[in-house]
């Protein structure tokens, strides 16, 4: 085992850190309070290769691995988790679905534009009445010659309004049948394909979340990813990688909140000394640092397995579950260490606190991670 970042990872970490300080930090609260999804920023990230991290160079991507990908999401999320979330959704869900399950023609058509952020990507599985129970989805696709006619809606979709391309899993068979769902690529401008209500969220407010609506939308069969009936299986495999993304997002939030709390505890004086001298504070910092270390180790183990094309379902679920719960606790403690100031928008921990909660919900709740882990343990 090698616990040191290699030269590429260190270079990437410094590069994204410099980028974030210049292009993200000055605008964090403006974007948050106005719920602005800053498309020009993502175009810049695309130019730097951060929107096609895992895409091979032959398709216009950076051709990097999962350790580098974790580093990128983590460093962005230390500054603004909502931007980290959008970068993760674009890379690991939409783009990765096409990379993993698309044929050569489909990869050449869509990946170069996604990898450079010429196109922003969305991915749709969740519906109003089907969150964790994806098999109960109501959005249907019915074959009509060389096309499929799609009706229904998806919700809680990242980039539903601004996205140019959306990979969406719909029902082509019986409800509840895991082999009754199929994935298609939808492009902005298709007749009957539109976006609906934008969600007004607690946190992650600069990451756009809205509905996708299908009203007799005709999608050509050539936009189908893989075989008919394989959509659910594909989605579960994509979510294995997606959980690593949310783990990295959680780690970035945890580190950002911890670093802010550590700095404040050294600067804030009470009773004639810095508050970091008091056990009530120093023990909190010790717990935070330990939980960050554990999260990072779990996360990079999952990244290693994913990179080696080994079974990653359990490790990814463990990393996501632990890191997401840890980041909520760490953000909460960071607010507590700041006292009254932590409850104001003048200090960064207030936003980390709001943003952190999404990590225990998105791409499978903590409870679903426990289902995944326990089922796999009981198989052994």
Helices and strands as residue ranges (DSSP letters): H 7-23, G 25-27, H 28-34, H 39-47, G 57-59, H 66-79, H 81-88, I 89-95, H 96-101, H 104-115, E 121-124, G 134-136, E 140-144, E 147-158, E 165-171, E 181-187, E 193-198, E 209-220, G 221-223, E 224-225, H 231-267, E 269-270, E 273-274, G 275-277, H 279-307, H 313-338, G 339-343, H 349-356, G 357-360, H 366-379
